[in-house]
Amino acid sequence: MSLSSILSADAIDSAIKDCQAPDSFCPKKFFTLCGLTKKSPADVKEVFGILDNDGNGFVEEEELKFFLQRFSPGARVLTDKETKGFLSAADDDSDGRIGADEFQAMVLS
């Protein structure tokens, strides 16, 4: 399963272009621009599964750095500031990682 089977390629491109400059990534805005906020909870969980690169049920800081590249291979790596901001915004239980429910809550709220 690929992200382009859930989200349109044009929407992904638009979202990636919006945050090309370092420290310009905003998760909520990205989710809106790529169309993820309009998807079903099941689709959001499927996207989470794609982002969970090692398949352990969580997205950790190391995986978040490469978040944009999961959407578009040529995209930039998130800065440390963006990565830590993304993690703290979604990590409701402060365990240092994002679970599927935390990701879904962030995307759909």
ChimeraX attribute file (.defattr): number of C-alpha atoms within 10 A of each C-alpha:
attribute: neighborCount
match mode: 1-to-1
recipient: residues
	/A:1	9
	/A:2	11
	/A:3	18
	/A:4	13
	/A:5	8
	/A:6	15
	/A:7	18
	/A:8	14
	/A:9	15
	/A:10	12
	/A:11	18
	/A:12	22
	/A:13	15
	/A:14	14
	/A:15	21
	/A:16	22
	/A:17	12
	/A:18	15
	/A:19	19
	/A:20	15
	/A:21	11
	/A:22	12
	/A:23	13
	/A:24	12
	/A:25	22
	/A:26	13
	/A:27	19
	/A:28	16
	/A:29	15
	/A:30	22
	/A:31	18
	/A:32	15
	/A:33	19
	/A:34	20
	/A:35	16
	/A:36	22
	/A:37	20
	/A:38	15
	/A:39	14
	/A:40	12
	/A:41	16
	/A:42	10
	/A:43	17
	/A:44	22
	/A:45	17
	/A:46	17
	/A:47	22
	/A:48	22
	/A:49	18
	/A:50	17
	/A:51	23
	/A:52	21
	/A:53	18
	/A:54	12
	/A:55	11
	/A:56	10
	/A:57	15
	/A:58	21
	/A:59	25
	/A:60	21
	/A:61	17
	/A:62	12
	/A:63	16
	/A:64	25
	/A:65	19
	/A:66	19
	/A:67	21
	/A:68	22
	/A:69	16
	/A:70	18
	/A:71	22
	/A:72	15
	/A:73	10
	/A:74	10
	/A:75	17
	/A:76	17
	/A:77	16
	/A:78	23
	/A:79	16
	/A:80	14
	/A:81	13
	/A:82	19
	/A:83	23
	/A:84	15
	/A:85	15
	/A:86	21
	/A:87	22
	/A:88	16
	/A:89	16
	/A:90	21
	/A:91	20
	/A:92	17
	/A:93	11
	/A:94	11
	/A:95	11
	/A:96	16
	/A:97	20
	/A:98	26
	/A:99	22
	/A:100	18
	/A:101	17
	/A:102	16
	/A:103	21
	/A:104	21
	/A:105	14
	/A:106	18
	/A:107	21
	/A:108	16
	/A:109	7
